[in-house]
Amino acid sequence: MDKAVYVYPSEHYEYWREQLPDFPLPWGAFGENFTSEGLLEDAIRIGDRLRIGTAEFAVTQPRMPCFKLGIRFDRADMVKRFLQSGRSGFYLSVSQEGEVTAGDTVTFIARDEHAVSVADVVSLYAADGANQDLLRRASNLPALPESWRDYFRQRLWEPDAERN
């Protein structure tokens, strides 16, 4: 399962507390399974392998919010604000089951050699397709779910196609 565990950086809570001063934001407010420290979207790569406690995980994709986030925060604009903030968090698949407890250290087992970060994928999702090199690299990421790769492949230009 590509979206077994949702990770959201604790560093983002300060931003949201400023944006939503009247809304209580305890850890887990964004529906995450793990509230992390030091694991930011621009440094985490799709395909990175992590050990937390005795379990092992692989980074698979950013979170793309749905209408439920708007309901949770009672704000019609929350999905749009969440996407525009670039503070998506990311999903992990479970490579090896184990035990995880609060405060466990996160260790990188392997860094993905394609070097496409979670933030790169989020920016490609909303971009106009101008970064064809990054689109190509993302469309070939084995750890990225097939639906994401298909979406990026559809946005690739044909080599001889007219570009506007």
Phi and psi in radians as a Rosetta constraint file:
Dihedral C 1 N 2 CA 2 C 2 CIRCULARHARMONIC -1.241 0.35
Dihedral N 2 CA 2 C 2 N 3 CIRCULARHARMONIC -0.437 0.35
Dihedral C 2 N 3 CA 3 C 3 CIRCULARHARMONIC -2.115 0.35
Dihedral N 3 CA 3 C 3 N 4 CIRCULARHARMONIC 0.925 0.35
Dihedral C 3 N 4 CA 4 C 4 CIRCULARHARMONIC -1.310 0.35
Dihedral N 4 CA 4 C 4 N 5 CIRCULARHARMONIC -0.645 0.35
Dihedral C 4 N 5 CA 5 C 5 CIRCULARHARMONIC -2.355 0.35
Dihedral N 5 CA 5 C 5 N 6 CIRCULARHARMONIC 2.253 0.35
Dihedral C 5 N 6 CA 6 C 6 CIRCULARHARMONIC -1.786 0.35
Dihedral N 6 CA 6 C 6 N 7 CIRCULARHARMONIC 2.227 0.35
Dihedral C 6 N 7 CA 7 C 7 CIRCULARHARMONIC -1.964 0.35
Dihedral N 7 CA 7 C 7 N 8 CIRCULARHARMONIC 2.295 0.35
Dihedral C 7 N 8 CA 8 C 8 CIRCULARHARMONIC -2.273 0.35
Dihedral N 8 CA 8 C 8 N 9 CIRCULARHARMONIC 2.204 0.35
Dihedral C 8 N 9 CA 9 C 9 CIRCULARHARMONIC -1.156 0.35
Dihedral N 9 CA 9 C 9 N 10 CIRCULARHARMONIC 2.309 0.35
Dihedral C 9 N 10 CA 10 C 10 CIRCULARHARMONIC -1.078 0.35
Dihedral N 10 CA 10 C 10 N 11 CIRCULARHARMONIC -0.480 0.35
Dihedral C 10 N 11 CA 11 C 11 CIRCULARHARMONIC -1.050 0.35
Dihedral N 11 CA 11 C 11 N 12 CIRCULARHARMONIC -0.414 0.35
Dihedral C 11 N 12 CA 12 C 12 CIRCULARHARMONIC -1.360 0.35
Dihedral N 12 CA 12 C 12 N 13 CIRCULARHARMONIC -0.328 0.35
Dihedral C 12 N 13 CA 13 C 13 CIRCULARHARMONIC -1.091 0.35
Dihedral N 13 CA 13 C 13 N 14 CIRCULARHARMONIC -0.629 0.35
Dihedral C 13 N 14 CA 14 C 14 CIRCULARHARMONIC -1.051 0.35
Dihedral N 14 CA 14 C 14 N 15 CIRCULARHARMONIC -0.789 0.35
Dihedral C 14 N 15 CA 15 C 15 CIRCULARHARMONIC -0.997 0.35
Dihedral N 15 CA 15 C 15 N 16 CIRCULARHARMONIC -0.849 0.35
Dihedral C 15 N 16 CA 16 C 16 CIRCULARHARMONIC -1.221 0.35
Dihedral N 16 CA 16 C 16 N 17 CIRCULARHARMONIC -0.537 0.35
Dihedral C 16 N 17 CA 17 C 17 CIRCULARHARMONIC -1.158 0.35
Dihedral N 17 CA 17 C 17 N 18 CIRCULARHARMONIC -0.567 0.35
Dihedral C 17 N 18 CA 18 C 18 CIRCULARHARMONIC -1.265 0.35
Dihedral N 18 CA 18 C 18 N 19 CIRCULARHARMONIC -0.693 0.35
Dihedral C 18 N 19 CA 19 C 19 CIRCULARHARMONIC -1.268 0.35
Dihedral N 19 CA 19 C 19 N 20 CIRCULARHARMONIC -0.589 0.35
Dihedral C 19 N 20 CA 20 C 20 CIRCULARHARMONIC -2.202 0.35
Dihedral N 20 CA 20 C 20 N 21 CIRCULARHARMONIC 1.104 0.35
Dihedral C 20 N 21 CA 21 C 21 CIRCULARHARMONIC -1.075 0.35
Dihedral N 21 CA 21 C 21 N 22 CIRCULARHARMONIC -0.407 0.35
Dihedral C 21 N 22 CA 22 C 22 CIRCULARHARMONIC -1.669 0.35
Dihedral N 22 CA 22 C 22 N 23 CIRCULARHARMONIC 0.042 0.35
Dihedral C 22 N 23 CA 23 C 23 CIRCULARHARMONIC -1.880 0.35
Dihedral N 23 CA 23 C 23 N 24 CIRCULARHARMONIC 2.199 0.35
Dihedral C 23 N 24 CA 24 C 24 CIRCULARHARMONIC -1.176 0.35
Dihedral N 24 CA 24 C 24 N 25 CIRCULARHARMONIC 2.342 0.35
Dihedral C 24 N 25 CA 25 C 25 CIRCULARHARMONIC -2.242 0.35
Dihedral N 25 CA 25 C 25 N 26 CIRCULARHARMONIC 1.296 0.35
Dihedral C 25 N 26 CA 26 C 26 CIRCULARHARMONIC -1.286 0.35
Dihedral N 26 CA 26 C 26 N 27 CIRCULARHARMONIC 2.840 0.35
Dihedral C 26 N 27 CA 27 C 27 CIRCULARHARMONIC -0.925 0.35
Dihedral N 27 CA 27 C 27 N 28 CIRCULARHARMONIC 2.400 0.35
Dihedral C 27 N 28 CA 28 C 28 CIRCULARHARMONIC 1.607 0.35
Dihedral N 28 CA 28 C 28 N 29 CIRCULARHARMONIC 0.023 0.35
Dihedral C 28 N 29 CA 29 C 29 CIRCULARHARMONIC -1.071 0.35
Dihedral N 29 CA 29 C 29 N 30 CIRCULARHARMONIC -0.412 0.35
Dihedral C 29 N 30 CA 30 C 30 CIRCULARHARMONIC -1.657 0.35
Dihedral N 30 CA 30 C 30 N 31 CIRCULARHARMONIC 0.150 0.35
Dihedral C 30 N 31 CA 31 C 31 CIRCULARHARMONIC 1.486 0.35
Dihedral N 31 CA 31 C 31 N 32 CIRCULARHARMONIC 0.190 0.35
Dihedral C 31 N 32 CA 32 C 32 CIRCULARHARMONIC -1.269 0.35
Dihedral N 32 CA 32 C 32 N 33 CIRCULARHARMONIC 2.624 0.35
Dihedral C 32 N 33 CA 33 C 33 CIRCULARHARMONIC -1.417 0.35
Dihedral N 33 CA 33 C 33 N 34 CIRCULARHARMONIC -0.658 0.35
Dihedral C 33 N 34 CA 34 C 34 CIRCULARHARMONIC -2.172 0.35
Dihedral N 34 CA 34 C 34 N 35 CIRCULARHARMONIC 2.218 0.35
Dihedral C 34 N 35 CA 35 C 35 CIRCULARHARMONIC -1.705 0.35
Dihedral N 35 CA 35 C 35 N 36 CIRCULARHARMONIC 1.988 0.35
Dihedral C 35 N 36 CA 36 C 36 CIRCULARHARMONIC -1.739 0.35
Dihedral N 36 CA 36 C 36 N 37 CIRCULARHARMONIC 2.968 0.35
Dihedral C 36 N 37 CA 37 C 37 CIRCULARHARMONIC -2.318 0.35
Dihedral N 37 CA 37 C 37 N 38 CIRCULARHARMONIC 2.208 0.35
Dihedral C 37 N 38 CA 38 C 38 CIRCULARHARMONIC 1.485 0.35
Dihedral N 38 CA 38 C 38 N 39 CIRCULARHARMONIC 0.117 0.35
Dihedral C 38 N 39 CA 39 C 39 CIRCULARHARMONIC -1.969 0.35
Dihedral N 39 CA 39 C 39 N 40 CIRCULARHARMONIC 1.448 0.35
Dihedral C 39 N 40 CA 40 C 40 CIRCULARHARMONIC -1.681 0.35
Dihedral N 40 CA 40 C 40 N 41 CIRCULARHARMONIC 2.646 0.35
Dihedral C 40 N 41 CA 41 C 41 CIRCULARHARMONIC -1.004 0.35
Dihedral N 41 CA 41 C 41 N 42 CIRCULARHARMONIC -0.560 0.35
Dihedral C 41 N 42 CA 42 C 42 CIRCULARHARMONIC -1.359 0.35
Dihedral N 42 CA 42 C 42 N 43 CIRCULARHARMONIC -0.222 0.35
Dihedral C 42 N 43 CA 43 C 43 CIRCULARHARMONIC -1.887 0.35
Dihedral N 43 CA 43 C 43 N 44 CIRCULARHARMONIC -0.284 0.35
Dihedral C 43 N 44 CA 44 C 44 CIRCULARHARMONIC -1.641 0.35
Dihedral N 44 CA 44 C 44 N 45 CIRCULARHARMONIC 2.268 0.35
Dihedral C 44 N 45 CA 45 C 45 CIRCULARHARMONIC -1.783 0.35
Dihedral N 45 CA 45 C 45 N 46 CIRCULARHARMONIC 2.530 0.35
Dihedral C 45 N 46 CA 46 C 46 CIRCULARHARMONIC -1.067 0.35
Dihedral N 46 CA 46 C 46 N 47 CIRCULARHARMONIC 2.242 0.35
Dihedral C 46 N 47 CA 47 C 47 CIRCULARHARMONIC 1.708 0.35
Dihedral N 47 CA 47 C 47 N 48 CIRCULARHARMONIC -0.210 0.35
Dihedral C 47 N 48 CA 48 C 48 CIRCULARHARMONIC -1.008 0.35
Dihedral N 48 CA 48 C 48 N 49 CIRCULARHARMONIC 2.510 0.35
Dihedral C 48 N 49 CA 49 C 49 CIRCULARHARMONIC -1.945 0.35
Dihedral N 49 CA 49 C 49 N 50 CIRCULARHARMONIC 2.305 0.35
Dihedral C 49 N 50 CA 50 C 50 CIRCULARHARMONIC -2.176 0.35
Dihedral N 50 CA 50 C 50 N 51 CIRCULARHARMONIC 2.608 0.35
Dihedral C 50 N 51 CA 51 C 51 CIRCULARHARMONIC -2.008 0.35
Dihedral N 51 CA 51 C 51 N 52 CIRCULARHARMONIC 2.248 0.35
Dihedral C 51 N 52 CA 52 C 52 CIRCULARHARMONIC -2.280 0.35
Dihedral N 52 CA 52 C 52 N 53 CIRCULARHARMONIC 2.104 0.35
Dihedral C 52 N 53 CA 53 C 53 CIRCULARHARMONIC 1.084 0.35
Dihedral N 53 CA 53 C 53 N 54 CIRCULARHARMONIC -2.240 0.35
Dihedral C 53 N 54 CA 54 C 54 CIRCULARHARMONIC -1.817 0.35
Dihedral N 54 CA 54 C 54 N 55 CIRCULARHARMONIC 0.087 0.35
Dihedral C 54 N 55 CA 55 C 55 CIRCULARHARMONIC -1.682 0.35
Dihedral N 55 CA 55 C 55 N 56 CIRCULARHARMONIC 2.704 0.35
Dihedral C 55 N 56 CA 56 C 56 CIRCULARHARMONIC -2.135 0.35
Dihedral N 56 CA 56 C 56 N 57 CIRCULARHARMONIC 2.495 0.35
Dihedral C 56 N 57 CA 57 C 57 CIRCULARHARMONIC -2.373 0.35
Dihedral N 57 CA 57 C 57 N 58 CIRCULARHARMONIC 2.803 0.35
Dihedral C 57 N 58 CA 58 C 58 CIRCULARHARMONIC -2.204 0.35
Dihedral N 58 CA 58 C 58 N 59 CIRCULARHARMONIC 2.405 0.35
Dihedral C 58 N 59 CA 59 C 59 CIRCULARHARMONIC -1.321 0.35
Dihedral N 59 CA 59 C 59 N 60 CIRCULARHARMONIC 2.197 0.35
Dihedral C 59 N 60 CA 60 C 60 CIRCULARHARMONIC -1.974 0.35
Dihedral N 60 CA 60 C 60 N 61 CIRCULARHARMONIC -0.646 0.35
Dihedral C 60 N 61 CA 61 C 61 CIRCULARHARMONIC -2.991 0.35
Dihedral N 61 CA 61 C 61 N 62 CIRCULARHARMONIC 2.785 0.35
Dihedral C 61 N 62 CA 62 C 62 CIRCULARHARMONIC -1.325 0.35
Dihedral N 62 CA 62 C 62 N 63 CIRCULARHARMONIC 2.880 0.35
Dihedral C 62 N 63 CA 63 C 63 CIRCULARHARMONIC -1.474 0.35
Dihedral N 63 CA 63 C 63 N 64 CIRCULARHARMONIC 2.272 0.35
Dihedral C 63 N 64 CA 64 C 64 CIRCULARHARMONIC -1.905 0.35
Dihedral N 64 CA 64 C 64 N 65 CIRCULARHARMONIC 2.022 0.35
Dihedral C 64 N 65 CA 65 C 65 CIRCULARHARMONIC -1.221 0.35
Dihedral N 65 CA 65 C 65 N 66 CIRCULARHARMONIC 2.684 0.35
Dihedral C 65 N 66 CA 66 C 66 CIRCULARHARMONIC -2.098 0.35
Dihedral N 66 CA 66 C 66 N 67 CIRCULARHARMONIC -3.087 0.35
Dihedral C 66 N 67 CA 67 C 67 CIRCULARHARMONIC -0.986 0.35
Dihedral N 67 CA 67 C 67 N 68 CIRCULARHARMONIC -0.433 0.35
Dihedral C 67 N 68 CA 68 C 68 CIRCULARHARMONIC -1.088 0.35
Dihedral N 68 CA 68 C 68 N 69 CIRCULARHARMONIC -0.522 0.35
Dihedral C 68 N 69 CA 69 C 69 CIRCULARHARMONIC -1.139 0.35
Dihedral N 69 CA 69 C 69 N 70 CIRCULARHARMONIC -0.713 0.35
Dihedral C 69 N 70 CA 70 C 70 CIRCULARHARMONIC -1.096 0.35
Dihedral N 70 CA 70 C 70 N 71 CIRCULARHARMONIC -0.686 0.35
Dihedral C 70 N 71 CA 71 C 71 CIRCULARHARMONIC -1.165 0.35
Dihedral N 71 CA 71 C 71 N 72 CIRCULARHARMONIC -0.790 0.35
Dihedral C 71 N 72 CA 72 C 72 CIRCULARHARMONIC -1.000 0.35
Dihedral N 72 CA 72 C 72 N 73 CIRCULARHARMONIC -0.728 0.35
Dihedral C 72 N 73 CA 73 C 73 CIRCULARHARMONIC -1.679 0.35
Dihedral N 73 CA 73 C 73 N 74 CIRCULARHARMONIC 0.011 0.35
Dihedral C 73 N 74 CA 74 C 74 CIRCULARHARMONIC 0.928 0.35
Dihedral N 74 CA 74 C 74 N 75 CIRCULARHARMONIC 0.785 0.35
Dihedral C 74 N 75 CA 75 C 75 CIRCULARHARMONIC -2.443 0.35
Dihedral N 75 CA 75 C 75 N 76 CIRCULARHARMONIC 2.127 0.35
Dihedral C 75 N 76 CA 76 C 76 CIRCULARHARMONIC -1.130 0.35
Dihedral N 76 CA 76 C 76 N 77 CIRCULARHARMONIC -0.464 0.35
Dihedral C 76 N 77 CA 77 C 77 CIRCULARHARMONIC -1.630 0.35
Dihedral N 77 CA 77 C 77 N 78 CIRCULARHARMONIC 0.104 0.35
Dihedral C 77 N 78 CA 78 C 78 CIRCULARHARMONIC -1.165 0.35
Dihedral N 78 CA 78 C 78 N 79 CIRCULARHARMONIC -0.687 0.35
Dihedral C 78 N 79 CA 79 C 79 CIRCULARHARMONIC -1.072 0.35
Dihedral N 79 CA 79 C 79 N 80 CIRCULARHARMONIC -0.809 0.35
Dihedral C 79 N 80 CA 80 C 80 CIRCULARHARMONIC -1.092 0.35
Dihedral N 80 CA 80 C 80 N 81 CIRCULARHARMONIC -0.788 0.35
Dihedral C 80 N 81 CA 81 C 81 CIRCULARHARMONIC -1.098 0.35
Dihedral N 81 CA 81 C 81 N 82 CIRCULARHARMONIC -0.724 0.35
Dihedral C 81 N 82 CA 82 C 82 CIRCULARHARMONIC -1.076 0.35
Dihedral N 82 CA 82 C 82 N 83 CIRCULARHARMONIC -0.824 0.35
Dihedral C 82 N 83 CA 83 C 83 CIRCULARHARMONIC -1.098 0.35
Dihedral N 83 CA 83 C 83 N 84 CIRCULARHARMONIC -0.793 0.35
Dihedral C 83 N 84 CA 84 C 84 CIRCULARHARMONIC -1.166 0.35
Dihedral N 84 CA 84 C 84 N 85 CIRCULARHARMONIC -0.446 0.35
Dihedral C 84 N 85 CA 85 C 85 CIRCULARHARMONIC -1.231 0.35
Dihedral N 85 CA 85 C 85 N 86 CIRCULARHARMONIC -0.412 0.35
Dihedral C 85 N 86 CA 86 C 86 CIRCULARHARMONIC 1.281 0.35
Dihedral N 86 CA 86 C 86 N 87 CIRCULARHARMONIC 0.147 0.35
Dihedral C 86 N 87 CA 87 C 87 CIRCULARHARMONIC -1.798 0.35
Dihedral N 87 CA 87 C 87 N 88 CIRCULARHARMONIC 1.272 0.35
Dihedral C 87 N 88 CA 88 C 88 CIRCULARHARMONIC -1.536 0.35
Dihedral N 88 CA 88 C 88 N 89 CIRCULARHARMONIC -0.510 0.35
Dihedral C 88 N 89 CA 89 C 89 CIRCULARHARMONIC 1.257 0.35
Dihedral N 89 CA 89 C 89 N 90 CIRCULARHARMONIC -3.043 0.35
Dihedral C 89 N 90 CA 90 C 90 CIRCULARHARMONIC -2.717 0.35
Dihedral N 90 CA 90 C 90 N 91 CIRCULARHARMONIC 2.820 0.35
Dihedral C 90 N 91 CA 91 C 91 CIRCULARHARMONIC -1.784 0.35
Dihedral N 91 CA 91 C 91 N 92 CIRCULARHARMONIC 2.648 0.35
Dihedral C 91 N 92 CA 92 C 92 CIRCULARHARMONIC -2.132 0.35
Dihedral N 92 CA 92 C 92 N 93 CIRCULARHARMONIC 2.531 0.35
Dihedral C 92 N 93 CA 93 C 93 CIRCULARHARMONIC -1.713 0.35
Dihedral N 93 CA 93 C 93 N 94 CIRCULARHARMONIC 2.720 0.35
Dihedral C 93 N 94 CA 94 C 94 CIRCULARHARMONIC -1.629 0.35
Dihedral N 94 CA 94 C 94 N 95 CIRCULARHARMONIC 2.064 0.35
Dihedral C 94 N 95 CA 95 C 95 CIRCULARHARMONIC -1.565 0.35
Dihedral N 95 CA 95 C 95 N 96 CIRCULARHARMONIC -0.633 0.35
Dihedral C 95 N 96 CA 96 C 96 CIRCULARHARMONIC -2.543 0.35
Dihedral N 96 CA 96 C 96 N 97 CIRCULARHARMONIC 2.131 0.35
Dihedral C 96 N 97 CA 97 C 97 CIRCULARHARMONIC -1.148 0.35
Dihedral N 97 CA 97 C 97 N 98 CIRCULARHARMONIC 2.665 0.35
Dihedral C 97 N 98 CA 98 C 98 CIRCULARHARMONIC -3.052 0.35
Dihedral N 98 CA 98 C 98 N 99 CIRCULARHARMONIC -2.913 0.35
Dihedral C 98 N 99 CA 99 C 99 CIRCULARHARMONIC -1.865 0.35
Dihedral N 99 CA 99 C 99 N 100 CIRCULARHARMONIC 2.381 0.35
Dihedral C 99 N 100 CA 100 C 100 CIRCULARHARMONIC -2.234 0.35
Dihedral N 100 CA 100 C 100 N 101 CIRCULARHARMONIC 2.322 0.35
Dihedral C 100 N 101 CA 101 C 101 CIRCULARHARMONIC -2.245 0.35
Dihedral N 101 CA 101 C 101 N 102 CIRCULARHARMONIC 2.771 0.35
Dihedral C 101 N 102 CA 102 C 102 CIRCULARHARMONIC -0.962 0.35
Dihedral N 102 CA 102 C 102 N 103 CIRCULARHARMONIC 2.365 0.35
Dihedral C 102 N 103 CA 103 C 103 CIRCULARHARMONIC 1.557 0.35
Dihedral N 103 CA 103 C 103 N 104 CIRCULARHARMONIC -0.068 0.35
Dihedral C 103 N 104 CA 104 C 104 CIRCULARHARMONIC -1.074 0.35
Dihedral N 104 CA 104 C 104 N 105 CIRCULARHARMONIC 2.508 0.35
Dihedral C 104 N 105 CA 105 C 105 CIRCULARHARMONIC -1.310 0.35
Dihedral N 105 CA 105 C 105 N 106 CIRCULARHARMONIC 2.486 0.35
Dihedral C 105 N 106 CA 106 C 106 CIRCULARHARMONIC -1.714 0.35
Dihedral N 106 CA 106 C 106 N 107 CIRCULARHARMONIC 2.185 0.35
Dihedral C 106 N 107 CA 107 C 107 CIRCULARHARMONIC -2.087 0.35
Dihedral N 107 CA 107 C 107 N 108 CIRCULARHARMONIC 2.342 0.35
Dihedral C 107 N 108 CA 108 C 108 CIRCULARHARMONIC -1.372 0.35
Dihedral N 108 CA 108 C 108 N 109 CIRCULARHARMONIC 2.151 0.35
Dihedral C 108 N 109 CA 109 C 109 CIRCULARHARMONIC -1.480 0.35
Dihedral N 109 CA 109 C 109 N 110 CIRCULARHARMONIC -0.716 0.35
Dihedral C 109 N 110 CA 110 C 110 CIRCULARHARMONIC -2.699 0.35
Dihedral N 110 CA 110 C 110 N 111 CIRCULARHARMONIC 2.506 0.35
Dihedral C 110 N 111 CA 111 C 111 CIRCULARHARMONIC -1.776 0.35
Dihedral N 111 CA 111 C 111 N 112 CIRCULARHARMONIC 2.329 0.35
Dihedral C 111 N 112 CA 112 C 112 CIRCULARHARMONIC -1.204 0.35
Dihedral N 112 CA 112 C 112 N 113 CIRCULARHARMONIC 2.285 0.35
Dihedral C 112 N 113 CA 113 C 113 CIRCULARHARMONIC -1.267 0.35
Dihedral N 113 CA 113 C 113 N 114 CIRCULARHARMONIC -0.261 0.35
Dihedral C 113 N 114 CA 114 C 114 CIRCULARHARMONIC -1.271 0.35
Dihedral N 114 CA 114 C 114 N 115 CIRCULARHARMONIC -0.355 0.35
Dihedral C 114 N 115 CA 115 C 115 CIRCULARHARMONIC 0.950 0.35
Dihedral N 115 CA 115 C 115 N 116 CIRCULARHARMONIC 0.759 0.35
Dihedral C 115 N 116 CA 116 C 116 CIRCULARHARMONIC -1.847 0.35
Dihedral N 116 CA 116 C 116 N 117 CIRCULARHARMONIC 1.999 0.35
Dihedral C 116 N 117 CA 117 C 117 CIRCULARHARMONIC -1.411 0.35
Dihedral N 117 CA 117 C 117 N 118 CIRCULARHARMONIC 2.889 0.35
Dihedral C 117 N 118 CA 118 C 118 CIRCULARHARMONIC -1.028 0.35
Dihedral N 118 CA 118 C 118 N 119 CIRCULARHARMONIC -0.745 0.35
Dihedral C 118 N 119 CA 119 C 119 CIRCULARHARMONIC -1.074 0.35
Dihedral N 119 CA 119 C 119 N 120 CIRCULARHARMONIC -0.655 0.35
Dihedral C 119 N 120 CA 120 C 120 CIRCULARHARMONIC -1.037 0.35
Dihedral N 120 CA 120 C 120 N 121 CIRCULARHARMONIC -0.783 0.35
Dihedral C 120 N 121 CA 121 C 121 CIRCULARHARMONIC -1.156 0.35
Dihedral N 121 CA 121 C 121 N 122 CIRCULARHARMONIC -0.711 0.35
Dihedral C 121 N 122 CA 122 C 122 CIRCULARHARMONIC -1.073 0.35
Dihedral N 122 CA 122 C 122 N 123 CIRCULARHARMONIC -0.783 0.35
Dihedral C 122 N 123 CA 123 C 123 CIRCULARHARMONIC -1.169 0.35
Dihedral N 123 CA 123 C 123 N 124 CIRCULARHARMONIC -0.632 0.35
Dihedral C 123 N 124 CA 124 C 124 CIRCULARHARMONIC -1.146 0.35
Dihedral N 124 CA 124 C 124 N 125 CIRCULARHARMONIC -0.608 0.35
Dihedral C 124 N 125 CA 125 C 125 CIRCULARHARMONIC -1.011 0.35
Dihedral N 125 CA 125 C 125 N 126 CIRCULARHARMONIC -0.710 0.35
Dihedral C 125 N 126 CA 126 C 126 CIRCULARHARMONIC -1.737 0.35
Dihedral N 126 CA 126 C 126 N 127 CIRCULARHARMONIC -0.133 0.35
Dihedral C 126 N 127 CA 127 C 127 CIRCULARHARMONIC -1.343 0.35
Dihedral N 127 CA 127 C 127 N 128 CIRCULARHARMONIC 2.968 0.35
Dihedral C 127 N 128 CA 128 C 128 CIRCULARHARMONIC -1.499 0.35
Dihedral N 128 CA 128 C 128 N 129 CIRCULARHARMONIC 0.012 0.35
Dihedral C 128 N 129 CA 129 C 129 CIRCULARHARMONIC 1.611 0.35
Dihedral N 129 CA 129 C 129 N 130 CIRCULARHARMONIC 0.144 0.35
Dihedral C 129 N 130 CA 130 C 130 CIRCULARHARMONIC -1.185 0.35
Dihedral N 130 CA 130 C 130 N 131 CIRCULARHARMONIC -0.507 0.35
Dihedral C 130 N 131 CA 131 C 131 CIRCULARHARMONIC -1.567 0.35
Dihedral N 131 CA 131 C 131 N 132 CIRCULARHARMONIC 1.322 0.35
Dihedral C 131 N 132 CA 132 C 132 CIRCULARHARMONIC -1.132 0.35
Dihedral N 132 CA 132 C 132 N 133 CIRCULARHARMONIC -0.605 0.35
Dihedral C 132 N 133 CA 133 C 133 CIRCULARHARMONIC -1.077 0.35
Dihedral N 133 CA 133 C 133 N 134 CIRCULARHARMONIC -0.831 0.35
Dihedral C 133 N 134 CA 134 C 134 CIRCULARHARMONIC -1.178 0.35
Dihedral N 134 CA 134 C 134 N 135 CIRCULARHARMONIC -0.680 0.35
Dihedral C 134 N 135 CA 135 C 135 CIRCULARHARMONIC -1.021 0.35
Dihedral N 135 CA 135 C 135 N 136 CIRCULARHARMONIC -0.763 0.35
Dihedral C 135 N 136 CA 136 C 136 CIRCULARHARMONIC -1.105 0.35
Dihedral N 136 CA 136 C 136 N 137 CIRCULARHARMONIC -0.808 0.35
Dihedral C 136 N 137 CA 137 C 137 CIRCULARHARMONIC -1.090 0.35
Dihedral N 137 CA 137 C 137 N 138 CIRCULARHARMONIC -0.762 0.35
Dihedral C 137 N 138 CA 138 C 138 CIRCULARHARMONIC -1.144 0.35
Dihedral N 138 CA 138 C 138 N 139 CIRCULARHARMONIC -0.652 0.35
Dihedral C 138 N 139 CA 139 C 139 CIRCULARHARMONIC -1.210 0.35
Dihedral N 139 CA 139 C 139 N 140 CIRCULARHARMONIC -0.206 0.35
Dihedral C 139 N 140 CA 140 C 140 CIRCULARHARMONIC -1.932 0.35
Dihedral N 140 CA 140 C 140 N 141 CIRCULARHARMONIC 0.165 0.35
Dihedral C 140 N 141 CA 141 C 141 CIRCULARHARMONIC -1.288 0.35
Dihedral N 141 CA 141 C 141 N 142 CIRCULARHARMONIC 2.009 0.35
Dihedral C 141 N 142 CA 142 C 142 CIRCULARHARMONIC -1.066 0.35
Dihedral N 142 CA 142 C 142 N 143 CIRCULARHARMONIC -0.551 0.35
Dihedral C 142 N 143 CA 143 C 143 CIRCULARHARMONIC -1.399 0.35
Dihedral N 143 CA 143 C 143 N 144 CIRCULARHARMONIC -0.320 0.35
Dihedral C 143 N 144 CA 144 C 144 CIRCULARHARMONIC -1.370 0.35
Dihedral N 144 CA 144 C 144 N 145 CIRCULARHARMONIC 2.311 0.35
Dihedral C 144 N 145 CA 145 C 145 CIRCULARHARMONIC -0.954 0.35
Dihedral N 145 CA 145 C 145 N 146 CIRCULARHARMONIC 2.599 0.35
Dihedral C 145 N 146 CA 146 C 146 CIRCULARHARMONIC -0.967 0.35
Dihedral N 146 CA 146 C 146 N 147 CIRCULARHARMONIC -0.650 0.35
Dihedral C 146 N 147 CA 147 C 147 CIRCULARHARMONIC -1.088 0.35
Dihedral N 147 CA 147 C 147 N 148 CIRCULARHARMONIC -0.667 0.35
Dihedral C 147 N 148 CA 148 C 148 CIRCULARHARMONIC -1.185 0.35
Dihedral N 148 CA 148 C 148 N 149 CIRCULARHARMONIC -0.784 0.35
Dihedral C 148 N 149 CA 149 C 149 CIRCULARHARMONIC -1.081 0.35
Dihedral N 149 CA 149 C 149 N 150 CIRCULARHARMONIC -0.717 0.35
Dihedral C 149 N 150 CA 150 C 150 CIRCULARHARMONIC -1.073 0.35
Dihedral N 150 CA 150 C 150 N 151 CIRCULARHARMONIC -0.754 0.35
Dihedral C 150 N 151 CA 151 C 151 CIRCULARHARMONIC -1.026 0.35
Dihedral N 151 CA 151 C 151 N 152 CIRCULARHARMONIC -0.789 0.35
Dihedral C 151 N 152 CA 152 C 152 CIRCULARHARMONIC -1.218 0.35
Dihedral N 152 CA 152 C 152 N 153 CIRCULARHARMONIC -0.652 0.35
Dihedral C 152 N 153 CA 153 C 153 CIRCULARHARMONIC -1.066 0.35
Dihedral N 153 CA 153 C 153 N 154 CIRCULARHARMONIC -0.669 0.35
Dihedral C 153 N 154 CA 154 C 154 CIRCULARHARMONIC -1.139 0.35
Dihedral N 154 CA 154 C 154 N 155 CIRCULARHARMONIC -0.359 0.35
Dihedral C 154 N 155 CA 155 C 155 CIRCULARHARMONIC -1.680 0.35
Dihedral N 155 CA 155 C 155 N 156 CIRCULARHARMONIC 0.004 0.35
Dihedral C 155 N 156 CA 156 C 156 CIRCULARHARMONIC -1.355 0.35
Dihedral N 156 CA 156 C 156 N 157 CIRCULARHARMONIC 2.454 0.35
Dihedral C 156 N 157 CA 157 C 157 CIRCULARHARMONIC -1.450 0.35
Dihedral N 157 CA 157 C 157 N 158 CIRCULARHARMONIC 2.584 0.35
Dihedral C 157 N 158 CA 158 C 158 CIRCULARHARMONIC -1.244 0.35
Dihedral N 158 CA 158 C 158 N 159 CIRCULARHARMONIC 2.512 0.35
Dihedral C 158 N 159 CA 159 C 159 CIRCULARHARMONIC -0.930 0.35
Dihedral N 159 CA 159 C 159 N 160 CIRCULARHARMONIC -0.667 0.35
Dihedral C 159 N 160 CA 160 C 160 CIRCULARHARMONIC -1.829 0.35
Dihedral N 160 CA 160 C 160 N 161 CIRCULARHARMONIC 0.157 0.35
Dihedral C 160 N 161 CA 161 C 161 CIRCULARHARMONIC -1.238 0.35
Dihedral N 161 CA 161 C 161 N 162 CIRCULARHARMONIC 2.587 0.35
Dihedral C 161 N 162 CA 162 C 162 CIRCULARHARMONIC -1.172 0.35
Dihedral N 162 CA 162 C 162 N 163 CIRCULARHARMONIC 2.339 0.35
Dihedral C 162 N 163 CA 163 C 163 CIRCULARHARMONIC -1.994 0.35
Dihedral N 163 CA 163 C 163 N 164 CIRCULARHARMONIC 2.334 0.35
